[in-house]
Amino acid sequence: MFIDEVKLTFRAGKGGDGIVSWRREKYIPKGGPYGGDGGDGGDIILKATTHETTLTKFRHLRKIEAKNGERGGTWEKHGASAENLVVEVPVGTIVTDAEDGEIICDLEFPNQEFLLCKGGRGGFGNAHFTSSTRQSPHFAELGDVGEEKFVKMELKLVADVGLVGLPNAGKSTLIQSLTNVRPKIANYAFTTLTPNLGVMEHKGRSMVIEDVPGLIEGASEGKGLGFQFLKHIDRCRAIIHLLDVSAGEDEVIANYQTIRRELENWSTEMAAKDEFIIFSKADIIDAEHLDEIVKIFEEKTGKKVFLTISAGAFIRIDELKDALIERIPERIFEAPTEEKITETTKYDLKKRTDPKRCEITRLENGDFRVTGERIEEIARMTDTRYPDGVGRVYDVLERLGVMRRVKQILHDEMLTENTGFFEGEDDIPTPSIWIGEKKFSLEGLIFMREGR
């Protein structure tokens, strides 16, 4: 089954937890902290490949997850980082955000890679937090969560030439004569229900030709699965417009105008592509009548008929191959310069003292919500079982200027509203700070008295 559109969730691996451990050896009575760091979670990388032609393998998948990093060990052993998960998709896959439709990446070159989800950083063990003022840290970090994205993957096939025309115009027979593909062929409309890709080998050149299922009037508005078919020729560099000449001059002209109108309505880029007008089934009518139809067609449409052929009888097929090779230059894939996948950003708190980097919002219940990339990461990775770990969050809030601003807000409210509270009172709860989904109480850190 040809699947060219899927929706699924990608989730990178979680970082491994750091551990709290102490050095315990004979003759070393006061061994210091010895807990190792956790390993990083695996990234999810999309890679364009020519070995895949559809998105069928994702049809029954709802979620793809990378592996988690391993937990740190004693003796300052670093947990193993998880391997990155490389997901191969067909060349021409466009990845968009499934919620808002924003384009995330367009994989249009073979072997092109894109980092879709970054794995979580491994948590630091207690050995990492030693300093001159904190010689025995009794806490470690949790591993950070990996990125998660709900995306829509849409395939737009990449071909040099696209075959378009009404149903039963002879497109499948022509692509069979030009390439190595063997599509289903029958004498009725809509024999071809999915796009077919074939490779034409001629005089040392290779060219990819795409047979698009028959279009009908209104295809640009979605009729007859028009959206699903037209999008596949967006990337083609030229179009072969195939017309059944045996239908007669009036019908040929009407058929051409119908398909041409749909291409123009689809996009201006589509309408501007090079077009080869080919009359098929030329062996059915005599040469004199054929010349007359060509003349009438060119007079009424102002378009030049490129060739009259018969794919079934293999008439002028080699001539068509020569023309395609001559008129369409060889496609050269030049993938963008491979960007090095950067490691997790390391923050220096001394450079993060600007309070503008954190936003403080007052909630209806009197609590505060603090948002900011660095402080949210620290809160996520804080193991609240360790009081020293929670104390580190307060230290960071102080360094980032958050505590000073919170105190100022409470002080201003006390002056303007003539209210306040005593810490420890049961009837008036002490405000708290929310960072992400974690709550940090301000009790014991802020003291205010009622204004008199």
matplotlib code that plots the C-alpha trace (Angstrom):
import matplotlib.pyplot as plt

x = [0.0, 1.3, 1.3, 2.5, 1.2, 1.4, 1.2, 3.2, 5.1, 8.8, 10.4, 14.1, 15.7, 15.8, 19.1, 20.4, 20.2, 23.3, 23.8, 24.8, 27.7, 30.7, 34.2, 34.6, 38.0, 40.3, 42.6, 40.6, 38.3, 36.8, 36.3, 34.6, 31.7, 32.1, 28.8, 29.0, 27.1, 24.3, 24.6, 22.8, 19.6, 19.6, 18.8, 16.3, 17.8, 15.8, 17.8, 16.7, 17.4, 16.7, 16.1, 12.6, 9.9, 6.9, 6.0, 4.3, 6.5, 5.1, 1.5, 0.8, 3.2, 2.0, 5.2, 9.0, 11.3, 15.0, 16.7, 17.4, 20.9, 22.2, 22.4, 25.7, 27.8, 30.0, 33.6, 32.6, 31.7, 29.8, 26.7, 26.7, 25.0, 22.3, 22.9, 21.2, 18.2, 18.5, 15.1, 15.3, 12.6, 12.2, 13.9, 11.3, 9.7, 8.5, 8.1, 5.7, 4.3, 1.1, -0.5, 0.2, 1.4, 4.8, 7.5, 10.2, 12.4, 12.4, 14.5, 15.1, 18.6, 19.9, 21.7, 20.5, 20.1, 18.1, 18.2, 14.5, 14.5, 17.4, 18.0, 18.0, 21.2, 22.4, 22.2, 25.3, 26.3, 27.2, 30.9, 30.2, 29.0, 32.0, 33.5, 35.4, 32.1, 30.3, 32.7, 30.1, 27.1, 24.3, 22.4, 22.5, 20.6, 17.9, 18.3, 16.6, 13.7, 14.2, 12.4, 9.1, 7.3, 4.1, 4.7, 3.1, 5.3, 4.3, 6.0, 6.5, 8.3, 11.4, 11.5, 13.0, 9.8, 6.2, 3.6, 0.2, -3.0, -6.6, -7.3, -6.7, -4.4, -1.7, 0.7, 1.4, 2.1, 4.5, 6.4, 6.8, 8.3, 10.6, 11.8, 12.2, 8.9, 6.1, 2.8, -0.7, -2.1, -5.7, -8.1, -10.2, -9.9, -8.1, -6.1, -3.2, -4.2, -0.8, 2.2, 4.8, 8.5, 10.7, 14.4, 15.1, 18.6, 19.7, 23.1, 24.8, 22.2, 19.8, 16.5, 13.6, 10.2, 7.0, 3.6, 0.9, -2.6, -5.1, -6.3, -9.8, -11.5, -11.4, -8.3, -6.7, -9.7, -9.3, -11.6, -10.6, -7.8, -6.3, -4.4, -2.7, -1.6, -0.7, 1.6, 3.9, 4.8, 5.6, 9.3, 9.5, 11.6, 9.5, 6.1, 5.1, 1.5, 0.1, -3.0, -5.0, -5.0, -7.5, -10.3, -10.4, -9.3, -12.2, -11.7, -8.0, -8.2, -10.8, -8.7, -5.6, -7.3, -8.9, -5.6, -3.7, -6.3, -5.8, -2.0, -2.3, -4.9, -2.6, 0.4, 2.2, 5.4, 3.6, 2.3, 5.8, 7.4, 8.7, 5.9, 6.3, 3.0, 2.9, 0.1, -0.2, -1.8, -0.7, -0.7, -4.5, -5.2, -3.8, -0.9, -2.9, -5.6, -2.9, -1.2, -4.6, -5.3, -1.8, -2.4, -5.8, -4.5, -1.6, -3.8, -6.4, -4.2, -1.1, 1.0, 3.5, 3.0, 6.4, 6.0, 3.3, 4.1, 2.7, 4.1, 2.4, 4.0, 7.2, 6.9, 9.3, 10.1, 13.9, 13.4, 11.5, 14.3, 16.9, 14.8, 14.5, 18.2, 19.0, 16.4, 16.6, 20.1, 21.3, 20.1, 23.0, 22.2, 24.2, 23.2, 23.7, 26.9, 26.6, 26.2, 27.8, 25.2, 26.2, 26.5, 24.1, 24.7, 26.7, 25.5, 27.7, 25.5, 27.9, 26.9, 23.2, 22.7, 20.5, 17.0, 15.5, 16.3, 13.6, 9.9, 7.9, 4.1, 1.8, -0.9, -4.4, -3.8, -0.9, 1.9, 4.5, 5.4, 8.9, 9.8, 13.2, 15.2, 17.9, 15.9, 13.3, 16.0, 17.5, 14.0, 13.3, 16.5, 16.3, 15.6, 13.3, 14.1, 17.4, 17.1, 20.5, 19.3, 16.2, 18.6, 20.5, 17.4, 17.0, 20.6, 20.1, 16.9, 19.0, 21.8, 19.3, 17.7, 14.4, 14.3, 15.0, 12.2, 9.7, 10.5, 10.1, 6.7, 5.5, 6.9, 5.1, 1.8, 2.2, 2.6, -0.2, -2.7, -1.7, -1.6, 1.0, 1.5, 3.6, 5.4, 4.0, 0.4, -2.1, -4.8, -2.6, -0.4, 3.1, 3.5, 5.4, 7.3, 6.2, 8.8, 7.4, 5.4, 7.5, 6.6, 9.2, 7.9, 9.1, 8.5, 11.5, 13.0, 10.8, 9.5, 6.9, 4.8, 1.4, 1.4, -0.1]
y = [0.0, 3.5, 5.7, 9.3, 10.9, 9.9, 11.5, 10.2, 11.2, 11.2, 11.2, 11.4, 9.4, 10.6, 11.3, 8.9, 10.0, 11.0, 9.2, 10.1, 7.9, 8.2, 6.9, 4.0, 2.5, 1.1, 3.7, 6.5, 7.4, 10.5, 9.7, 12.4, 12.2, 9.6, 9.5, 9.5, 11.3, 9.8, 9.2, 11.4, 10.2, 9.3, 11.8, 11.1, 11.9, 11.8, 10.7, 10.9, 7.7, 6.5, 3.0, 4.0, 5.2, 5.4, 6.0, 2.6, 1.4, 4.2, 3.4, 1.5, 3.3, 5.9, 6.7, 6.3, 6.6, 6.7, 4.8, 6.4, 7.1, 4.8, 5.8, 6.9, 4.6, 4.6, 5.5, 8.4, 6.1, 7.9, 6.2, 5.1, 7.5, 6.0, 5.6, 8.0, 6.7, 7.3, 7.0, 6.6, 8.3, 8.7, 11.6, 14.3, 13.9, 17.2, 17.2, 19.7, 20.3, 18.4, 21.1, 24.4, 23.2, 24.9, 23.3, 21.7, 20.3, 19.4, 16.4, 16.7, 15.4, 11.8, 11.2, 14.6, 14.4, 16.5, 16.4, 16.2, 15.6, 16.2, 13.7, 14.7, 15.5, 13.1, 14.3, 15.1, 12.9, 14.4, 14.4, 17.1, 19.6, 19.7, 23.1, 24.9, 25.8, 22.6, 19.7, 17.0, 17.5, 15.2, 15.5, 14.5, 15.5, 13.6, 13.0, 15.6, 14.6, 14.3, 16.4, 15.2, 16.3, 15.3, 15.7, 15.1, 13.5, 14.1, 12.6, 14.6, 12.3, 13.7, 13.0, 14.6, 14.3, 13.9, 12.3, 14.0, 13.6, 12.4, 8.8, 6.2, 8.6, 5.9, 7.2, 3.7, 2.3, 5.2, 4.9, 1.1, 1.9, 4.5, 3.0, -0.3, 0.0, -2.4, -0.8, -2.4, -1.6, -2.1, -0.5, 1.4, 4.7, 4.9, 1.7, 3.5, 4.5, 5.3, 7.2, 5.0, 5.9, 4.5, 5.1, 5.7, 4.6, 6.0, 6.9, 6.8, 9.0, 8.2, 10.0, 9.4, 9.6, 9.6, 8.3, 10.3, 8.7, 10.3, 13.8, 15.0, 18.4, 19.9, 18.1, 21.3, 21.6, 18.0, 16.1, 12.6, 12.6, 15.6, 16.9, 13.6, 13.3, 16.9, 17.3, 14.6, 16.6, 19.7, 18.7, 17.6, 19.8, 19.1, 17.7, 15.4, 16.2, 13.1, 13.4, 10.6, 11.7, 9.0, 11.0, 13.6, 17.2, 18.7, 16.2, 16.6, 20.3, 20.1, 17.6, 19.7, 22.8, 20.9, 19.5, 22.8, 24.7, 22.4, 22.7, 26.5, 26.5, 24.3, 26.7, 29.3, 27.2, 24.2, 26.3, 27.6, 24.2, 23.0, 21.1, 18.5, 18.0, 14.5, 12.9, 9.2, 6.3, 7.8, 4.3, 4.1, 6.9, 7.5, 10.0, 12.6, 12.8, 13.0, 15.9, 17.7, 17.2, 18.5, 21.6, 22.4, 21.9, 24.2, 26.9, 26.9, 26.5, 28.4, 25.4, 23.3, 19.6, 18.1, 14.6, 12.1, 8.6, 5.2, 3.7, 0.3, 0.0, 1.6, 4.3, 7.3, 6.3, 6.5, 9.9, 11.0, 9.6, 11.6, 14.8, 14.3, 13.7, 16.8, 19.2, 18.3, 18.7, 16.0, 16.6, 17.1, 16.6, 19.1, 18.5, 21.5, 21.6, 19.0, 20.9, 19.5, 18.3, 20.5, 19.1, 20.1, 23.7, 24.3, 27.2, 29.4, 30.8, 33.7, 34.8, 34.2, 36.9, 39.1, 38.9, 39.5, 36.0, 34.8, 35.9, 36.1, 35.8, 36.3, 33.6, 34.1, 32.1, 34.4, 32.1, 32.9, 31.2, 31.5, 30.6, 30.5, 28.0, 27.5, 27.6, 25.2, 22.8, 22.9, 22.4, 19.4, 17.8, 18.5, 15.4, 16.9, 14.0, 15.7, 19.0, 20.1, 19.7, 21.9, 24.4, 24.6, 25.7, 28.6, 29.5, 29.7, 31.7, 34.1, 34.3, 35.0, 37.8, 36.1, 36.1, 39.8, 40.6, 38.4, 40.1, 43.5, 42.5, 41.3, 44.5, 46.7, 44.9, 45.3, 49.1, 49.6, 47.3, 47.6, 43.9, 41.3, 38.1, 36.5, 33.4, 30.4, 31.7, 29.1, 31.4, 33.1, 30.6, 31.6, 32.1, 29.5, 29.6, 27.2, 26.2, 23.9, 21.3, 21.7, 23.8, 25.5, 27.1, 30.5, 29.8, 30.5, 32.7, 35.8, 37.6, 40.3, 41.9, 43.4, 47.2, 49.2]
z = [0.0, -0.9, 2.2, 1.8, 4.9, 8.6, 12.1, 15.0, 18.1, 18.5, 21.9, 22.6, 25.5, 29.1, 30.7, 33.3, 37.0, 38.9, 42.2, 45.7, 46.8, 49.2, 49.0, 51.5, 51.6, 54.2, 55.7, 54.2, 57.1, 55.5, 51.9, 49.9, 47.5, 44.8, 42.9, 39.1, 36.4, 34.4, 30.7, 28.1, 26.5, 22.8, 20.1, 17.3, 13.9, 10.6, 7.6, 3.9, 2.0, -1.6, -0.2, 1.0, -1.4, 0.9, 4.5, 4.8, 7.6, 9.9, 9.1, 12.3, 14.6, 17.1, 18.9, 18.3, 21.3, 21.7, 24.6, 27.9, 29.3, 32.1, 35.7, 37.1, 39.2, 42.3, 42.1, 39.9, 37.1, 34.3, 33.0, 29.4, 27.0, 24.8, 21.1, 18.8, 17.0, 13.2, 11.5, 7.7, 5.6, 1.8, 0.0, -0.3, 3.1, 4.7, 8.5, 10.0, 13.5, 13.7, 15.9, 14.1, 10.7, 11.0, 8.8, 10.8, 8.1, 4.4, 3.5, -0.2, -0.6, -0.2, 3.1, 4.5, 8.2, 10.7, 14.5, 15.3, 19.1, 21.5, 24.2, 27.8, 29.6, 32.2, 35.8, 37.8, 40.7, 44.0, 43.2, 40.6, 43.2, 45.5, 46.2, 48.8, 50.6, 49.8, 50.5, 51.2, 48.9, 49.9, 46.6, 42.9, 39.8, 38.0, 34.3, 32.2, 29.9, 26.2, 23.7, 22.4, 19.2, 17.6, 13.9, 10.5, 7.8, 4.3, 1.2, -2.0, -4.4, -6.1, -9.8, -12.9, -15.1, -14.1, -16.4, -16.3, -18.2, -17.9, -16.9, -19.6, -21.6, -21.8, -19.0, -17.5, -20.9, -21.6, -18.3, -19.0, -22.4, -21.0, -17.7, -15.8, -13.9, -14.7, -13.6, -13.9, -17.4, -18.5, -20.9, -18.4, -16.4, -13.0, -13.5, -11.7, -8.2, -6.7, -8.2, -9.9, -10.0, -12.8, -13.8, -17.4, -18.4, -21.8, -23.3, -19.9, -18.2, -15.5, -15.1, -12.7, -14.2, -12.2, -13.4, -11.6, -11.4, -13.8, -13.0, -13.4, -13.5, -10.1, -9.0, -7.7, -5.3, -4.1, -6.4, -7.3, -4.7, -6.6, -3.6, -3.1, -6.7, -7.6, -4.6, -6.0, -9.1, -7.2, -7.2, -10.8, -13.1, -16.2, -17.1, -19.9, -20.7, -22.4, -24.6, -26.3, -29.9, -30.9, -29.1, -31.9, -32.2, -30.1, -27.3, -27.3, -27.0, -24.2, -22.3, -22.6, -21.3, -18.4, -17.1, -17.8, -15.8, -12.8, -12.9, -13.0, -10.2, -8.1, -8.1, -10.2, -9.8, -11.3, -14.3, -15.0, -15.3, -18.7, -20.5, -23.2, -25.0, -26.3, -28.4, -27.6, -29.4, -32.8, -34.4, -34.2, -36.7, -40.2, -40.7, -42.6, -39.9, -37.3, -38.9, -39.2, -35.5, -34.6, -36.8, -35.3, -31.8, -32.2, -33.8, -31.1, -28.1, -29.2, -27.9, -29.8, -29.9, -29.0, -30.4, -31.5, -30.3, -29.6, -26.4, -27.1, -30.5, -29.3, -32.0, -31.5, -28.0, -28.5, -30.0, -26.8, -24.7, -26.7, -26.3, -22.5, -22.1, -24.2, -22.7, -19.0, -17.4, -15.0, -11.4, -9.0, -5.4, -3.3, 0.3, 2.6, 4.6, 7.3, 10.5, 13.6, 16.1, 19.0, 22.5, 25.3, 26.1, 29.3, 31.3, 33.5, 36.3, 36.6, 33.1, 33.8, 36.5, 34.3, 35.8, 32.4, 31.6, 34.0, 33.9, 37.1, 37.0, 40.0, 40.3, 41.5, 44.7, 45.6, 44.5, 41.8, 38.6, 37.3, 33.7, 32.0, 30.1, 32.7, 35.9, 34.4, 33.5, 37.1, 38.6, 36.4, 37.3, 41.0, 43.2, 45.9, 48.2, 49.0, 51.0, 49.8, 46.2, 47.0, 48.6, 45.4, 43.6, 46.1, 45.5, 41.8, 42.3, 44.4, 41.8, 39.0, 40.9, 41.3, 45.1, 45.2, 42.7, 44.5, 47.8, 46.1, 44.7, 48.2, 49.8, 47.3, 47.9, 51.6, 51.3, 48.7, 50.2, 53.9, 54.3, 55.2, 57.2, 59.8, 58.8, 60.5, 60.6, 59.7, 58.3, 55.7, 53.8, 52.8, 49.1, 47.0, 43.7, 40.9, 38.4, 35.8, 37.8, 41.0, 43.9, 46.2, 49.4, 50.5, 54.1, 56.2, 53.4, 53.5, 56.5, 56.4, 59.1, 58.9, 58.3, 61.1]

ax = plt.figure().add_subplot(projection="3d")
ax.plot(x, y, z, "-o")
ax.set_aspect("equal")
plt.show()
